[in-house]
């Protein structure tokens, strides 16, 4: 099943680990992204460490990359939105794939490990968990918690966070449709079920090639032109 996921595309590819065994040192817990600077998880494990600001470092790295080709100053919340979209897209693509293939992998924050890289889908490792029933968009509480942190720390609008999640869901379904046309209908059905959640763009959107989100990820602010928008943007 893991091999089948990877064959859809790099955003779906995952490695696995056992919950009781931390992956080797090149891997870090994604839960660190949810920890405010200088704070640690109450149990001191699996979430972060005192003084770490993994999310801040990620956003600053994205900001530097965006600023390199920008004609003017890039607002930090734009970089935060772009970082948020990349993170949720990487988690939700394999989560949708797991639903397709009937596998049982946990996408809970404490079970997600990654290698923090920019420039494409970063390596992701998840826990095989018998009896978890597969992932759901709300089953990764990581997605909801990350959105809350982005709003609180970087003033990313809630509508933008919600739209990023919707865009990531539809993009995952479209990638499946392109790689596996025989699974396109099933992938869109899963995406539609997730998109019906009223926390995601009001539950009004449905997946497909004509999908258009109801908000903007703010990327146009890098160039200052509303012509520089994504294909599914409300401004397009």
Buried (B, 14 or more C-beta within 10 A) or exposed (E): BBEBBBEBBEBBBBBBBEEEEBBEEEBBBBBBBBBBBEBBBEEEEBBBBEEBBBBBBBBBBBBEBBBEEBEEEBBBBBBBBBBBBBBBBBBBBBBBBBBBBEBBBBBBBBBBBBEBEEEEBBBBBBBBBEEBEBBBBEBBEBBBBBBEBBBEBBEBBEBBBBBBBBBBBBBBBBBBBEBBEEBBEBBBEBBBBBBEBEBBBEEEBBBBEEBBBBBBBBBBBBBEEEEEBBEBBBEE
